[in-house]
Amino acid sequence: MHTVDLSLTKELTKVEGAAVLDVQIRGGKVQSCKFGITESKRFYTQAIRGKPYKSVPALLARICGTCSNAHLICSIEACEHALGIVPTAQSMAMKKLTMAGLNIRDHALHLYLFVLPDMWGKDNFLSFDENDPEQHQILHDAFDIKAAGNLLSIVIAGRSVHAINPMIGGFLNVPTPEQVQDLIHKLEHVRPAVLRTIDRFAKCDFRFDRQTHFMALVANPFSYLDGHIISDKGDYIAEADYRDHLEHVVIPYSQASGYSFKGKSYMVGALARLNLSKDTLNPKTKASVPTVLTRFPSTNIYDNNLAQAIELLHCVDESIDILQTTKFKKEPLVPAAHPSGTGIGVIEAPRGTLYHKVTIGADGKIIEGDIIVPTGQNQINIEQDMARLVEELLPTDPTAEQIQHEIEKLIRAYDPCMSCASHFLKLKLSGVQLRSA
């Protein structure tokens, strides 16, 4: 048996973190494909035990430096539900703006810095040529869109990462009228760049069709914060009942928990959201890209990138609407209706459905908690896709580098966040002779 061990951790770029993929091949067939997330056991659910509930959202935001504001908002929602706190209309509007800022920044980062180099055959984003007119536009669109998301997050939430304004019961600060007008101008200015982004990803010819289940938090109108958990098979699940439906799967070679639904793998994320609720998007968004929206529902995993581009436009349009119709004023934090209880927060983070559960004791301290992140839910799907991809590549006599690149491209389509679930990628291929590039 010939064995090739490739450690790709140092060379890998354009994904968030590291993990291991162990593929065993016999007779030209993939016998096993193990996708193991290796560094997720940081014991956050244990660390919050005994902590005052007021400190928990900021602590859990430290799970990730990329999508920290998603964990912050989800944890706040869980605590508010546990304490019987009903957020004000203004607080909900500001939560929506916080999530929009996160998604604009995060989707732009993923699409431009991680995915677009693949589409252009470049090693990294900095390889784009500033002197070429089209590539010049790509560079500036990327920075302009990301800057708009950052500004929205900073003005509304206090920071683009690890926000300080959102609190249990409300927000510490509100934007001034001048800041609101500046945000509206910035978002309107960047909208053409977002439309160009959608056009770029609509033209992408990458394809890997996946017959799987899709699940997302769905509401009408489209929301990252409200609704019920819906599946493509017609399941309609209340937030509080999520644990009755998501089945925990122990993956011995992975530090992160996997999950299945009715015994089958499923996918969460932008593709799932658009497959299940494209008709509820902002009316301006739907009016601007009607032809592109006919691509959904889609089974092409690479359309997750296109779905993220469309969500960029939705977040811009929705934010402009909220900013134009909300008169912000300083409000006191809503007090707890009772001192203890169990609460569940469910939101749509950039990469998919995020679950936080917390039980608060009568002394105001955390008794226990539970967190389910999107990448953990996608883990089984990713593993199965990798096995099929490698098997399809083998008859083409690929080099090790080609296998590596194709694996990375497909994993990037899922936009995994390994800081939430771990880090990626160390590859071990066994039982196949690979030629050098």
C-alpha positions in Angstrom: 0.0 0.0 0.0 1.3 3.4 -0.9 0.5 6.1 1.6 0.7 9.8 1.1 0.4 12.1 4.1 -0.1 15.8 3.4 -0.2 18.4 6.1 -1.8 21.3 4.5 -2.4 23.5 7.6 0.4 25.9 6.9 -0.2 26.3 3.2 -4.0 26.6 3.4 -5.7 29.9 3.0 -9.1 31.3 2.5 -10.9 29.3 5.2 -11.5 30.1 8.9 -9.4 27.7 10.9 -8.1 24.0 10.8 -9.4 20.4 10.9 -8.4 17.0 9.5 -9.7 15.0 6.5 -8.6 11.3 6.4 -9.5 9.6 3.1 -8.9 5.9 2.5 -9.0 4.6 -1.1 -9.2 1.0 -2.2 -9.5 -0.2 -5.8 -10.3 3.3 -7.1 -13.1 3.7 -4.5 -13.3 5.8 -1.5 -13.7 3.4 1.4 -13.9 6.0 4.1 -13.8 9.7 4.4 -13.4 11.2 7.9 -13.9 14.9 8.3 -12.7 15.7 11.8 -13.0 19.1 13.4 -10.1 19.1 15.9 -10.1 22.1 18.2 -13.7 23.0 19.2 -13.6 21.7 22.8 -13.0 24.9 24.5 -15.6 24.2 27.2 -17.6 27.4 26.9 -20.8 25.7 28.1 -18.9 24.6 31.2 -17.1 28.0 31.6 -20.4 29.9 31.9 -21.7 27.7 34.8 -21.8 29.7 38.0 -21.3 33.0 36.1 -23.8 35.9 36.6 -26.2 35.8 33.6 -25.4 39.5 32.7 -21.8 38.5 31.9 -22.7 35.5 29.7 -23.4 37.2 26.3 -20.1 39.0 26.2 -18.3 35.8 27.3 -20.0 33.6 24.6 -19.2 36.2 21.9 -15.6 35.2 22.4 -16.3 31.9 20.8 -15.5 33.5 17.5 -13.8 36.7 16.4 -15.5 36.4 13.0 -19.2 36.0 13.9 -19.0 37.2 17.5 -22.0 39.5 17.2 -24.1 36.5 16.2 -23.2 34.7 19.4 -23.8 37.9 21.3 -27.3 38.5 19.9 -28.3 34.8 20.2 -27.1 34.6 23.9 -29.0 37.8 24.7 -32.1 36.3 23.2 -31.7 33.2 25.2 -31.3 35.2 28.4 -34.2 37.4 27.6 -36.5 34.4 27.1 -35.3 32.9 30.3 -36.1 36.1 32.3 -39.4 37.0 30.5 -37.9 40.1 28.9 -39.8 41.4 25.9 -37.6 43.7 23.8 -39.0 47.0 22.6 -39.7 47.6 18.9 -36.6 49.9 18.8 -34.4 47.2 20.4 -35.6 44.6 17.8 -34.9 47.1 15.0 -31.4 47.6 16.3 -30.8 43.8 16.7 -31.8 43.5 13.0 -29.4 46.2 12.0 -26.6 44.5 14.1 -27.2 41.3 12.2 -27.3 43.1 8.9 -24.0 44.7 9.6 -22.5 41.4 10.6 -23.8 39.7 7.4 -22.7 42.4 5.1 -19.2 42.4 6.6 -18.9 38.6 6.9 -20.4 37.7 3.5 -18.2 40.3 1.8 -15.1 38.8 3.5 -16.0 35.3 2.5 -17.0 36.0 -1.1 -14.2 38.3 -2.0 -11.2 37.2 0.1 -11.9 33.4 0.2 -14.0 32.5 -2.9 -13.3 35.0 -5.7 -9.6 34.0 -6.0 -10.7 30.5 -6.9 -13.0 31.8 -9.6 -10.1 33.9 -11.1 -7.5 31.2 -10.7 -5.5 33.3 -8.2 -3.8 32.3 -5.0 -5.2 35.1 -2.9 -7.1 38.3 -3.0 -4.0 40.5 -3.0 -3.1 38.9 -6.4 -5.8 40.9 -8.2 -4.2 43.5 -10.5 -5.1 47.1 -9.5 -4.2 48.2 -13.0 -6.7 46.0 -14.7 -10.0 47.8 -14.9 -12.2 44.8 -14.0 -9.9 43.6 -11.2 -9.6 47.2 -10.0 -13.4 47.3 -9.6 -13.4 43.9 -7.7 -10.8 45.2 -5.2 -12.7 48.4 -4.5 -16.1 46.7 -4.4 -14.8 44.3 -1.8 -13.4 47.0 0.4 -16.5 49.3 0.0 -19.0 46.6 0.9 -17.0 45.4 3.8 -16.6 49.0 5.1 -20.3 49.6 4.9 -20.9 46.5 7.0 -18.3 47.6 9.5 -19.8 51.1 9.8 -23.3 49.8 10.3 -22.0 47.5 13.1 -20.0 50.2 14.7 -22.7 52.8 14.7 -25.5 50.5 15.9 -23.6 47.9 18.0 -20.6 49.9 19.1 -18.0 47.6 17.4 -17.9 45.5 14.3 -16.5 42.6 16.4 -17.4 41.9 20.1 -20.0 44.6 20.1 -20.6 46.6 23.4 -24.0 48.3 22.9 -26.3 45.2 22.7 -27.3 44.2 26.3 -29.9 41.9 27.9 -33.0 44.1 27.8 -31.9 46.7 25.2 -29.0 48.8 23.8 -26.7 51.1 25.8 -26.5 53.7 23.1 -28.5 54.8 20.0 -27.3 56.5 16.8 -27.6 60.2 16.3 -29.7 61.6 13.4 -26.4 62.5 11.7 -25.1 59.0 12.0 -28.3 57.6 10.6 -28.1 59.8 7.6 -24.5 58.9 7.1 -25.3 55.2 7.2 -28.2 55.6 4.7 -25.8 57.4 2.3 -23.1 54.8 2.8 -25.5 51.9 2.1 -27.1 53.6 -0.9 -23.6 54.3 -2.3 -22.5 50.7 -2.0 -25.7 49.1 -3.4 -24.3 49.1 -7.0 -21.2 47.3 -5.8 -23.5 44.6 -4.3 -25.4 44.3 -7.5 -22.1 43.7 -9.3 -21.2 41.1 -6.7 -24.4 39.2 -7.4 -23.7 39.3 -11.1 -20.2 38.0 -10.6 -21.4 35.0 -8.6 -24.4 34.3 -10.9 -21.8 33.8 -13.7 -19.8 31.3 -11.7 -19.8 27.8 -13.4 -18.6 25.8 -10.3 -21.1 22.9 -9.8 -21.5 20.1 -7.2 -25.1 19.0 -6.8 -26.1 17.7 -3.5 -29.4 16.0 -2.8 -29.8 16.8 0.9 -32.2 18.3 3.4 -32.2 22.1 4.1 -33.2 23.7 7.4 -33.4 27.4 8.4 -35.2 29.8 10.7 -37.9 31.2 8.5 -40.2 34.2 8.9 -42.3 36.5 6.7 -40.8 39.0 6.1 -37.3 37.5 5.9 -35.6 37.7 9.3 -32.4 36.5 10.9 -34.1 36.7 14.3 -37.7 35.6 14.1 -39.8 32.7 12.9 -39.9 28.9 13.1 -37.4 26.3 12.1 -38.5 25.0 8.7 -37.2 22.1 6.6 -37.5 21.5 2.9 -39.8 18.5 3.7 -42.4 20.7 5.3 -41.4 20.3 9.0 -42.5 23.3 11.1 -40.6 23.4 14.4 -41.0 25.9 17.3 -37.7 27.3 18.6 -38.2 25.8 22.0 -38.6 22.3 20.5 -35.3 22.3 18.6 -33.7 19.6 20.8 -36.6 17.2 20.0 -35.6 17.2 16.4 -31.9 17.7 16.1 -30.1 14.4 16.7 -26.7 14.6 18.3 -24.2 12.5 16.5 -20.9 11.5 18.2 -18.0 11.6 15.7 -15.2 9.8 17.3 -12.4 11.4 15.3 -13.8 15.0 15.6 -13.9 17.3 18.6 -17.1 18.9 17.3 -20.5 17.3 17.6 -22.3 16.4 14.5 -26.1 16.6 14.0 -28.7 14.9 11.9 -32.4 15.5 11.3 -34.6 12.4 11.2 -31.5 10.3 10.8 -30.2 12.2 7.8 -27.7 14.9 7.2 -28.8 18.4 6.4 -27.4 21.8 5.4 -27.9 25.2 7.0 -26.7 28.6 5.7 -27.5 31.1 3.0 -28.4 28.4 0.5 -30.9 26.8 2.9 -32.4 30.2 3.7 -33.0 31.2 0.1 -34.2 27.7 -0.8 -36.8 28.0 1.9 -37.7 31.6 2.0 -36.6 33.6 -1.1 -40.1 34.9 -1.5 -39.9 36.8 1.8 -36.8 38.9 0.9 -37.0 42.7 0.9 -39.3 43.8 -2.0 -36.5 46.0 -3.4 -34.1 43.1 -3.4 -36.6 40.9 -5.2 -37.4 43.6 -7.8 -33.6 44.1 -8.5 -32.6 40.4 -9.1 -35.7 38.5 -10.3 -33.9 36.4 -12.8 -31.1 35.3 -10.4 -33.7 34.3 -7.8 -35.1 31.7 -10.2 -32.0 29.7 -9.5 -33.5 28.8 -6.1 -34.3 26.3 -4.7 -30.9 24.9 -5.8 -29.1 21.7 -5.1 -25.7 23.1 -6.2 -23.6 23.6 -3.1 -21.7 26.4 -4.9 -24.9 28.4 -5.0 -24.4 29.0 -1.3 -22.0 31.7 -2.5 -24.6 33.3 -4.8 -27.2 33.1 -2.0 -24.8 35.0 0.3 -24.4 37.7 -2.5 -28.2 38.1 -2.6 -28.3 38.3 1.1 -25.9 41.2 0.9 -28.4 43.1 -1.1 -31.3 42.2 1.2 -29.3 43.4 4.2 -28.5 46.7 2.5 -32.1 47.3 1.4 -33.6 46.2 4.8 -31.2 48.4 6.7 -32.0 51.4 4.6 -35.7 50.8 5.2 -35.2 50.5 9.0 -33.0 53.5 9.2 -35.4 55.6 7.3 -38.5 54.7 9.3 -37.1 54.5 12.9 -36.7 57.5 15.2 -34.0 56.4 17.6 -34.2 57.5 21.2 -32.4 56.4 24.4 -34.4 53.8 26.3 -33.9 52.2 29.7 -33.0 48.5 29.6 -36.1 46.3 30.0 -36.0 44.7 33.5 -36.4 40.9 34.1 -40.0 39.8 34.7 -38.8 37.0 36.9 -35.3 36.1 38.4 -34.8 32.7 36.9 -35.8 30.3 34.1 -34.7 28.5 31.0 -34.5 30.3 27.7 -33.6 29.4 24.1 -32.2 31.7 21.5 -32.3 30.8 17.8 -31.0 33.1 15.1 -29.6 32.8 11.6 -25.9 33.5 11.8 -24.1 34.2 8.5 -23.3 30.4 8.2 -26.6 29.1 9.3 -28.9 28.4 12.3 -27.3 29.1 15.7 -28.8 27.7 18.9 -28.1 28.9 22.5 -29.9 27.6 25.5 -29.4 28.8 29.1 -30.8 28.0 32.5 -30.6 30.8 35.1 -31.0 30.0 38.8 -32.7 32.1 41.4 -29.4 33.7 42.4 -29.0 35.0 38.9 -26.2 32.6 38.0 -26.0 30.2 35.1 -26.9 26.6 36.0 -26.2 25.1 32.5 -26.1 26.0 28.9 -26.1 24.5 25.4 -24.7 25.8 22.1 -25.2 24.3 18.6 -23.2 26.1 15.8 -23.9 26.0 12.1 -20.6 24.3 11.0 -21.3 21.4 13.4 -24.6 20.9 11.7 -23.0 20.9 8.3 -20.2 18.6 9.3 -21.8 15.3 8.2 -22.9 16.9 4.8 -19.3 18.1 4.2 -17.8 14.7 5.0 -20.2 12.9 2.6 -19.5 15.5 -0.1 -15.7 15.1 0.3 -16.0 11.3 -0.2 -18.0 11.7 -3.4 -15.8 14.5 -4.7 -12.6 12.5 -4.3 -14.1 9.4 -5.9 -15.2 11.5 -8.9 -11.7 13.0 -9.2 -9.7 9.8 -9.2 -10.5 8.7 -12.8 -9.0 12.0 -14.0 -5.5 11.1 -12.6 -5.3 14.1 -10.3 -2.3 15.3 -8.5 -2.3 15.7 -4.8 -2.4 19.4 -5.3 -5.5 19.2 -7.5 -7.3 17.0 -4.9 -6.4 19.5 -2.2 -7.6 22.5 -4.2 -10.9 20.9 -5.2 -11.6 19.8 -1.6 -10.8 23.3 -0.4 -13.1 24.9 -3.0 -16.0 22.8 -2.0 -15.4 23.3 1.7 -15.2 27.1 1.1 -18.7 26.9 -0.6 -20.0 25.9 2.8 -18.2 28.8 4.4 -17.3 26.9 7.5 -16.4 28.8 10.7 -13.9 26.6 12.5 -13.5 29.1 15.3 -17.0 28.2 16.3 -16.5 24.5 15.5 -12.7 24.3 15.1 -9.9 24.9 12.4 -9.2 23.4 9.0 -7.4 21.5 7.1 -4.9 18.7 7.5 -5.3 16.0 4.8 -4.3 12.4 4.9 -4.7 10.3 1.7 -4.1 6.5 2.0 -4.1 3.7 -0.5 -3.5 5.7 -3.7 -0.4 6.6 -5.7 -0.6 10.3 -6.6 1.6 11.9 -9.2 3.3 15.2 -8.5 2.2 18.4 -10.1 
